[in-house]
Amino acid sequence: MFPFPLKTFVHPHSAYKLEYPAHWDQVQEKESQSCGFGPHERDDVGLWISVMPISCDTDKLAEELPNMMQHAMQKSEATNLRNDSTLRHHGMVADMTQEGQGGHYWIVAGGDLVLFASTQVPPAERDVWNPLFQKVMASLEITRDDHLLFRRVVIDVMAELQKRQPDQAWKLDENDKIRGKNQVVFLTNVYREVKAAPARREQIIKHFVEHLSTPASAEFGYEVWDEIRGNIVPVLKPRAYFKSGDATKHMATTEWLADVVICYAIKKKQIFRFVTGWDENRWGITHDTLHTVAMDNLAKFPWPKQLMGSRGNDSGRVIVVDTEDGLASSRLLHPQLHKLFSGPLGNPFWAGIPSRDTLVLFSDRRLLKQRIGRRLKKDHDASAYSITHRPFLVTQDGIALGTAK
């Protein structure tokens, strides 16, 4: 533990964070590529951390760290290169041996970054400063897990595309999409799916690439409004979906209820491409127009000819809407929902959308609400495409958030 108050430093580009003594100075150089920490009254004591100019999957890089450390130190005198088990990430430390220096060098790999650190310490004060700098380094946390996961998704999707369609000459374009000769593949959706279920990464990516088709996706980003307005659909997403930063910040959205947001997609066969504010601008339409067109299209969606469900003597009825178009949950917004289902379920009735592909409708019965409420929570937590575990009350006046108890 530190014997004095601490400050938390968060790197301006979200590379890492650490704790350091509150009375120390903190400086940044080269657009925060190098950051320094040390006591104000001393110019011969300090810690410098630099982001190395590489970006990679550091899980695969760990075995190369000794060579990288040797290379980084080749112009400096250091000895006793070893693993540093006090660090949060895989890293190595070495002792400075050049005249007048008693500090250390570190190389640390985490997320998709490699950091190089060094301390300036007078040899006579090793016992005073080295333990303190070691504690600062032990608090260092590389905060690039999301970036690393996105990088892995890009690499895996690129490899799968090159295997299946090598003639497209695929290349990464603007970080969030892969472009071929006549096809653009947007990565936001598949990244979100993998993030929700990382253990299924390989399966999700293979399924994603298998369902890509050149005719359906080649026009993504270049669609003409009059030609695709009939393909605009509303899609319900949890608010947490939009916390990943750059990948989702430009999507066109409408606030709805509680933790659920309406966004919009261009649907062609089994491919979805989310609509952005840039799309609205290039089409010359307002957001209200986008929403109205999407809801008009939703009103035309067919319902399954057979609806699964169960009925009890006095416990009401449950209906599960299962569709093959990936928009079962969107049908909660259907303007005729109450009219279509109040007959068999009663007025009012309840609805749940634990995941993208599930819409559960059930009668307003106490025991049934309790049972289905538990099931919604279970299905929500288990799904890779979860939306919300909270139930909604459906009346002739509209839909409201409720608690199924």
C-alpha distance (Angstrom), angle and dihedral (degrees) to the residues before:
residue distance angle dihedral
M1 . . .
F2 3.80 . .
P3 3.85 113.9 .
F4 3.84 92.1 -141.0
P5 3.82 141.1 43.7
L6 3.81 118.0 -68.0
K7 3.78 138.1 -146.5
T8 3.79 124.9 -148.5
F9 3.79 115.0 -131.7
V10 3.80 116.3 -156.2
H11 3.79 114.1 -168.6
P12 3.83 110.7 -119.1
H13 3.80 91.1 -125.8
S14 3.83 94.5 44.8
A15 3.80 92.0 -109.4
Y16 3.81 96.7 133.5
K17 3.78 146.1 -31.7
L18 3.80 134.0 -142.7
E19 3.80 143.5 167.1
Y20 3.78 123.4 -112.0
P21 3.83 135.7 169.2
A22 3.80 110.3 -70.7
H23 3.81 93.5 -133.1
W24 3.83 93.0 57.5
D25 3.78 124.9 97.7
Q26 3.79 121.4 -115.0
V27 3.80 122.5 -155.9
Q28 3.80 135.0 179.6
E29 3.79 129.5 -154.1
K30 3.82 136.7 -177.3
E31 3.82 94.0 20.9
S32 3.82 90.5 -48.7
Q33 3.79 93.8 -53.0
S34 3.82 85.5 124.9
C35 3.81 123.3 33.4
G36 3.79 127.8 -174.8
F37 3.80 133.7 -156.3
G38 3.81 127.7 -172.3
P39 3.81 148.6 118.6
H40 3.80 115.3 -63.0
E41 3.79 94.6 -132.9
R42 3.79 95.1 53.5
D43 3.80 128.4 69.1
D44 3.80 93.9 176.3
V45 3.84 96.6 58.7
G46 3.79 125.7 66.2
L47 3.80 151.4 110.4
W48 3.81 123.7 -118.6
I49 3.81 123.3 -166.8
S50 3.80 120.4 -169.9
V51 3.80 130.1 -171.0
M52 3.78 105.8 -130.6
P53 3.83 114.9 -130.0
I54 3.80 95.9 -110.1
S55 3.79 134.2 90.0
C56 3.77 120.2 -160.9
D57 3.77 148.0 130.0
T58 3.80 99.2 -73.1
D59 3.81 93.1 -164.4
K60 3.80 86.0 71.1
L61 3.80 92.6 39.7
A62 3.81 99.4 58.7
E63 3.80 94.2 91.6
E64 3.82 90.1 53.9
L65 3.81 95.2 53.9
P66 3.83 95.5 94.6
N67 3.80 90.8 56.0
M68 3.80 91.7 45.4
M69 3.80 90.7 49.2
Q70 3.79 91.4 50.4
H71 3.80 89.9 49.7
A72 3.81 92.9 48.3
M73 3.81 90.9 50.4
Q74 3.79 98.4 41.0
K75 3.79 92.1 108.9
S76 3.79 93.1 44.0
E77 3.76 133.5 67.3
A78 3.79 112.4 -115.9
T79 3.75 138.4 143.9
N80 3.79 144.1 -175.6
L81 3.81 97.2 50.7
R82 3.83 107.7 -165.9
N83 3.79 144.9 149.9
D84 3.80 114.6 -84.1
S85 3.79 107.8 -139.8
T86 3.82 92.5 -176.9
L87 3.82 91.7 71.8
R88 3.80 123.3 94.5
H89 3.81 90.1 -133.8
H90 3.77 135.3 39.9
G91 3.78 107.0 -73.4
M92 3.78 147.1 145.6
V93 3.79 133.0 -139.8
A94 3.79 133.3 -159.9
D95 3.80 133.7 -172.4
M96 3.81 120.7 -114.4
T97 3.79 112.8 -124.8
Q98 3.78 103.6 173.0
E99 3.77 116.3 117.1
G100 3.77 114.8 -80.4
Q101 3.81 95.2 13.9
G102 3.80 126.8 102.5
G103 3.80 101.6 165.5
H104 3.80 135.8 96.1
Y105 3.79 144.1 -107.5
W106 3.81 121.8 -135.5
I107 3.78 134.5 -172.3
V108 3.83 115.5 -166.3
A109 3.82 129.0 -175.6
G110 3.80 125.0 -164.0
G111 3.79 138.6 140.5
D112 3.78 104.0 -8.8
L113 3.83 95.1 -37.5
V114 3.77 139.7 92.3
L115 3.82 118.0 -157.1
F116 3.80 127.8 -163.2
A117 3.82 118.0 -158.0
S118 3.77 134.8 -178.6
T119 3.79 135.8 178.2
Q120 3.77 129.9 -145.4
V121 3.80 109.7 -144.5
P122 3.83 130.4 157.9
P123 3.84 108.0 -118.5
A124 3.80 92.1 -124.8
E125 3.83 90.7 57.3
R126 3.79 99.4 48.4
D127 3.79 92.8 117.0
V128 3.81 91.1 51.8
W129 3.81 102.1 46.9
N130 3.80 108.6 22.3
P131 3.84 95.7 67.3
L132 3.82 89.3 49.1
F133 3.79 94.4 50.1
Q134 3.80 89.5 45.9
K135 3.82 89.1 58.0
V136 3.80 91.2 49.5
M137 3.80 90.2 51.3
A138 3.81 90.7 46.8
S139 3.83 88.6 58.1
L140 3.81 92.6 52.6
E141 3.80 112.9 116.2
I142 3.79 122.6 -175.9
T143 3.80 106.1 -139.9
R144 3.77 101.1 -161.2
D145 3.80 103.0 105.0
D146 3.81 93.7 119.1
H147 3.79 91.3 47.9
L148 3.79 90.7 49.5
L149 3.81 92.3 49.7
F150 3.80 91.0 48.8
R151 3.81 89.5 49.3
R152 3.80 91.1 52.0
V153 3.80 90.7 49.2
V154 3.81 90.0 51.1
I155 3.81 91.8 49.5
D156 3.81 93.3 47.2
V157 3.81 94.9 45.4
M158 3.80 90.9 46.5
A159 3.81 91.2 51.0
E160 3.80 92.3 48.7
L161 3.81 92.1 47.7
Q162 3.80 92.5 48.4
K163 3.79 89.6 50.8
R164 3.80 94.8 49.2
Q165 3.82 101.6 33.9
P166 3.83 108.4 19.0
D167 3.81 92.2 159.5
Q168 3.80 90.6 69.0
A169 3.87 92.9 73.8
W170 3.79 91.7 -140.7
K171 3.80 121.3 -149.4
L172 3.80 135.9 170.0
D173 3.79 112.9 -98.4
E174 3.83 122.9 -164.8
N175 3.83 93.7 -22.5
D176 3.82 96.6 -84.8
K177 3.78 102.9 63.9
I178 3.79 142.2 38.8
R179 3.78 118.6 -135.0
G180 3.80 128.5 -155.4
K181 3.78 130.8 -177.6
N182 3.80 92.8 -77.9
Q183 3.78 104.3 -1.1
V184 3.79 137.7 72.9
V185 3.81 121.1 -158.9
F186 3.80 116.2 -161.6
L187 3.80 114.2 -150.4
T188 3.81 103.2 -163.6
N189 3.80 96.1 92.7
V190 3.78 97.9 45.5
Y191 3.82 90.9 45.3
R192 3.81 91.1 54.2
E193 3.79 91.2 48.7
V194 3.80 92.4 50.2
K195 3.80 91.9 46.2
A196 3.81 89.9 53.9
A197 3.82 92.3 49.2
P198 3.83 109.3 19.0
A199 3.81 92.9 168.5
R200 3.82 88.3 64.4
R201 3.81 95.0 50.0
E202 3.79 96.3 120.2
Q203 3.81 93.6 46.7
I204 3.81 94.0 45.5
I205 3.80 93.3 49.6
K206 3.81 94.1 47.2
H207 3.80 90.5 49.1
F208 3.80 90.4 47.5
V209 3.81 94.3 51.8
E210 3.81 93.2 42.3
H211 3.80 90.4 58.8
L212 3.76 95.0 49.4
S213 3.77 114.3 104.0
T214 3.78 127.1 -174.6
P215 3.82 96.9 -131.3
A216 3.81 93.0 47.9
S217 3.78 98.7 45.8
A218 3.79 105.7 28.9
E219 3.82 91.4 85.7
F220 3.81 95.8 48.8
G221 3.77 106.3 127.9
Y222 3.81 92.8 20.6
E223 3.81 102.8 62.0
V224 3.81 121.0 143.2
W225 3.81 112.8 -130.4
D226 3.80 97.6 -134.6
E227 3.81 89.6 51.1
I228 3.80 99.0 48.6
R229 3.82 104.9 29.4
G230 3.81 88.4 101.3
N231 3.81 89.3 57.9
I232 3.82 96.7 55.5
V233 3.82 111.2 112.6
P234 3.81 134.7 176.3
V235 3.80 115.8 -116.3
L236 3.80 125.4 -166.8
K237 3.80 117.2 -137.7
P238 3.82 134.1 174.2
R239 3.79 114.7 -107.3
A240 3.81 88.9 -118.7
Y241 3.80 88.1 66.6
F242 3.80 88.9 73.8
K243 3.82 96.9 52.8
S244 3.79 95.4 84.5
G245 3.80 93.6 88.0
D246 3.79 124.0 -140.9
A247 3.80 96.0 20.5
T248 3.84 93.4 65.7
K249 3.80 108.4 15.9
H250 3.82 95.2 98.3
M251 3.81 96.3 49.8
A252 3.79 116.8 119.6
T253 3.81 107.9 -115.6
T254 3.79 142.0 171.8
E255 3.78 123.9 -153.5
W256 3.78 112.7 -118.0
L257 3.81 130.0 162.4
A258 3.80 129.1 -25.1
D259 3.80 110.8 -50.3
V260 3.83 95.6 -6.4
V261 3.81 126.2 96.8
I262 3.81 130.2 -172.0
C263 3.79 116.3 -129.6
Y264 3.79 129.8 171.0
A265 3.78 134.5 -124.0
I266 3.77 140.3 -173.6
K267 3.80 104.6 -126.2
K268 3.79 121.1 -157.7
K269 3.77 113.9 169.4
Q270 3.82 104.3 -51.8
I271 3.80 95.2 -21.9
F272 3.80 122.2 100.7
R273 3.79 126.0 -168.8
F274 3.79 116.0 -175.1
V275 3.80 118.1 -127.1
T276 3.81 117.2 -120.8
G277 3.77 135.7 -162.1
W278 3.78 86.9 -104.5
D279 3.81 88.9 60.6
E280 3.80 91.5 52.2
N281 3.81 90.0 51.2
R282 3.80 96.3 48.4
W283 3.81 91.2 45.7
G284 3.80 90.5 48.9
I285 3.81 94.0 -130.6
T286 3.79 133.2 131.1
H287 3.78 123.3 -118.7
D288 3.82 89.3 -113.4
T289 3.80 89.1 57.6
L290 3.79 91.1 50.8
H291 3.81 91.1 50.9
T292 3.81 93.9 46.2
V293 3.81 93.1 50.2
A294 3.81 91.9 47.6
M295 3.82 92.1 50.7
D296 3.81 91.8 46.6
N297 3.80 89.0 53.1
L298 3.80 90.9 47.9
A299 3.81 90.2 54.4
K300 3.81 88.2 61.1
F301 3.80 95.2 53.2
P302 3.79 114.4 117.9
W303 3.79 121.8 -123.0
P304 3.81 122.3 -133.8
K305 3.79 112.7 -87.6
Q306 3.80 89.4 -132.7
L307 3.79 122.2 39.5
M308 3.79 119.7 -160.5
G309 3.77 117.8 -134.3
S310 3.76 149.0 117.2
R311 3.78 138.0 -117.0
G312 3.79 132.5 -151.5
N313 3.80 129.6 -164.0
D314 3.79 95.9 -109.7
S315 3.78 101.6 -8.3
G316 3.78 98.1 84.6
R317 3.77 128.7 -125.2
V318 3.79 138.8 -68.5
I319 3.82 124.3 -151.1
V320 3.80 123.0 -171.6
V321 3.80 115.0 -158.4
D322 3.80 108.0 -152.2
T323 3.80 117.1 177.6
E324 3.78 132.9 175.1
D325 3.79 96.8 -138.4
G326 3.82 98.0 77.4
L327 3.81 90.8 -115.5
A328 3.78 105.0 95.2
S329 3.81 91.7 119.5
S330 3.82 91.8 49.0
R331 3.78 89.1 63.9
L332 3.80 88.2 74.0
L333 3.83 83.2 79.6
H334 3.83 92.8 51.9
P335 3.83 108.3 129.8
Q336 3.82 91.8 -137.6
L337 3.82 96.5 47.2
H338 3.81 95.4 110.9
K339 3.79 94.0 43.0
L340 3.81 92.5 49.4
F341 3.80 98.5 48.1
S342 3.82 108.8 24.7
G343 3.81 88.8 86.0
P344 3.80 98.2 62.8
L345 3.81 95.9 27.6
G346 3.80 103.3 37.3
N347 3.78 131.2 -124.4
P348 2.96 118.1 -43.9
F349 3.81 107.8 19.7
W350 3.78 136.3 173.3
A351 3.79 135.4 -114.6
G352 3.80 135.3 -164.1
I353 3.80 132.8 -166.8
P354 3.81 105.6 -173.3
S355 3.82 90.9 160.3
R356 3.79 142.4 10.9
D357 3.80 94.4 -96.8
T358 3.81 99.1 43.1
L359 3.80 134.0 79.8
V360 3.81 114.6 172.7
L361 3.81 119.6 -169.6
F362 3.81 121.1 -170.7
S363 3.77 142.1 169.5
D364 3.79 124.8 -98.0
R365 3.81 97.1 -102.3
R366 3.80 122.0 135.3
L367 3.81 98.9 -132.3
L368 3.78 92.2 41.1
K369 3.80 91.9 50.6
Q370 3.78 90.6 51.9
R371 3.80 93.7 48.5
I372 3.78 96.0 44.7
G373 3.80 90.6 43.1
R374 3.81 90.0 59.7
R375 3.79 90.2 46.5
L376 3.81 92.3 51.3
K377 3.79 90.0 54.4
K378 3.80 92.3 48.7
D379 3.81 94.6 46.9
H380 3.79 91.9 45.3
D381 3.80 93.4 52.8
A382 3.81 92.5 47.1
S383 3.80 98.5 47.7
A384 3.80 126.1 96.3
Y385 3.83 87.2 -152.1
S386 3.80 99.8 44.5
I387 3.81 122.1 166.4
T388 3.80 111.5 171.9
H389 3.79 140.4 -33.4
R390 3.81 91.9 -149.2
P391 3.82 118.4 105.7
F392 3.81 126.5 -131.1
L393 3.79 128.7 -141.3
V394 3.81 113.1 -132.3
T395 3.81 117.0 -155.2
Q396 3.79 134.5 160.5
D397 3.82 87.5 -98.2
G398 3.79 94.0 56.4
I399 3.80 141.2 -88.9
A400 3.78 127.3 -42.6
L401 3.77 134.3 -179.7
G402 3.77 112.9 -105.1
T403 3.77 145.0 165.9
A404 3.78 114.9 -113.3
K405 3.81 99.8 -140.5
